Amino acid sequence: MTDSYISTNAGGTSFVGPDAVRLYRAMQVRGALKMWKAGLKVHRGIRLKDLLGMAGEYTGKTYKKSDLDTAIADLVQWIEAMKAALPVEAK
């Protein structure tokens, strides 16, 4: 890892560095997949196939449309591992 960390203070949370930004993006993809599962589309230009491809960038797996629950579970596991690996600076 490079100099990546999560910084929290009264003003909010910052994801600093390339690994922290990847974590933030993965969290957004997870949220979008959960919204899709609930029947909501995130954006008209994003398809489920696109979201599953983004999830695969983190997990290293290939997902089909029927693997939505598996993709979410794998992404949650990846996110938790990254949260544990990145230092958190509280100010």
N, C-alpha and C positions, 0 to 999 in steps of 0.2 A: 504494500500500500504506500501511497505517497502521503503528503501532509494533508490528510482529509480528516475533518471532525465535524461534529454537530455542536452548535453553540446555541444556548438558550438563555434568555433574559426576560425581563418584564415586557419588552417590546415585541417578542416573538422568538421564533426559531430560525436559525440559519444553517444551511447545509453547505459547508465550505470544502472545496477540493473536488477532484473528479470522482472519487469513490462515494463521497457523500451525495453528490448530484445524481449519480447512478441510483443510489438508494432512494432518493426523492422521486425519481422518474419511475422506479419499480413500484413505489407506493401508489403513484397516480395510475399506473397501468392496472394494479390490483383493484383500485377503486372503480375504474372503468369497467373491468370484467364483472365486478359485483353488480354494477348498475345494469349491465347488459343482461345478466342473469335475472334481474328483477323486472326486465322488460323495458328498460329505458335505454335509449341510444345516447351516447355521449356527444357525438357530433355527426352531422349528416355525411361527412367525408370519411368516417372511420367505420370499417366493417369488422365483424367479429374475427375474421381471418387475420386482419391487420393486428388486432389486439393480441391474438394468440401468437402471432409471430414475434411481437414485442416481448411477450412473456418468455418465449423460447430463447430470446437473446440473453436472458438472465439464468435460466435453468439449464440451457443446453439441450433441451428436448424439443421435439416437433409435436405439435398438437393439432388434432382435427376439431371440427366444430362440436363433436360429441364429447370432447375431452375438457369441456369448460371447467367442471368442478376440479378435475385433476390439475389443470393449469393454475387455478386459484390457490389450491393447497400447496403446490410446488413453489409458487411465488411467495406465499406467506412464509414458508420455510426459509427461502433465500433471504427475504427481508429481515426476519428475526436473526439470522446468522450475521448479516451485515450490521444490524443495530448493535449486536454484542461485540463486533470487531472494531467498530468506530468509537473513538473517545468522545465523551460529551463534556463540554465546558459550560458550566453554569455560572452566570455572572450576576 
